[in-house]
């Protein structure tokens, strides 16, 4: 075994106002690291009482026997917990040993642990998604069964349960399949984590393909993009306020930089650029693809250089953020707030421009990414090139970013079919 566990009378410090009483503790020793750690049991004993109960052959009765049984139960529980840990660690032991009864199969408990871990790792947006997923599950329970998320366990969630949740989300609260997919992928990850931590058995896993399994809905709809003509109209549009000018500049900066999103733009530092290129890692992949991080290399055109010159900080130190969207010392929460606010500014004022130009639909900053992909492929770029520029994991992801050919392009092909 990788550990040894025993009961230990800690005689280093006596109980206050009772100098003859000392705390009884669990003593854990790691055979691998040769380190030990102590955990309180809530029991205080004198040296003689501790020896009577544990270090002699005496048959103790009454209060001493009750204490003996209580401490032996703690010791037994500690060994059970430690035996289930692979590998053994003090942190994992403490988390499992001292949580409330039933926590191992409780959905909310595992969600909260996941959210806490993501927050500590500065993955604020991902943590927010898990919160929304948990809130959605709770709303479903309240609406359909008057139950509470506090009592929901892994064993309660079946294929039928998940189908009812999907129906509730789409029909009752009018959410998209994309939203349902996002929330249920979070739940699926919670399941997988619990299985990997030996909290539950894989046999109860409700997700997958085949009889008795639930398949999370997927959406493969075409991403919304602007045509060349629409891009030309917006690029040549006259702005009326400084906010509109900034919104337009950064929307087209995103487009010109291979669809770089607002967060990655906000995090750019002077060390990421030279006269010809921007080199950076997508913030979205830094934590999810640590073993396969790909540096994105964007060729700077004249427009992108102008935006950097126009809005860039005077301090050109390599570690200085290029744009003043964020401050260098902002923590993860403050970064998320400022990026969200700046994205809203771009969307709000860019749409004011679009509305004046006759556009009857809303355009988000993310359309710049889709438009870059669509226009590039219409200009003859290969799918492999676009996939690399967008930092996609595979070509099947890239396909969803291409808007379909415009009707006039389809007509050209149709008219030429009989040109033998």
Secondary structure, 3 states (H helix, E strand, C coil): CCEEEEEEEEEEEEECCEEEEEEEEEEEEECCCCCEEEEEEEEEECHHHHHHHHCCCCCCCHHHHHHHHHHHHHHHHHHHHHHCCCCCCHHHHHHHHCCCCCHHHEHHHHHHHHHHHHHHCCCHHHHHHHHHHHHHHHHHHHHHHCCCHHHCEHHHCCHHHHHHHHHHHHHHCCCCHHHHHHHHHHHHHHHHHHHHCCCCCHHHCCECCCCCCECCCCCCCCCCCCCHHHHHHHHCCCCCCHHHHHHHHHHHHHHHCCCCCHHHHHCCEHHHECCCEEEECCHHHHCCCHHHCCCEEEECCHHHHHHHHHHECCCCCCCCECECCCCCCCCHHHHHHHHHHHHHHHHHHHHHHHHHCCCCCCCCCCHHHHHHHHHHHHCCCCHHHHHHHHCCCCHHHHHCCCCCCCHHHHHHHHHHCCCC
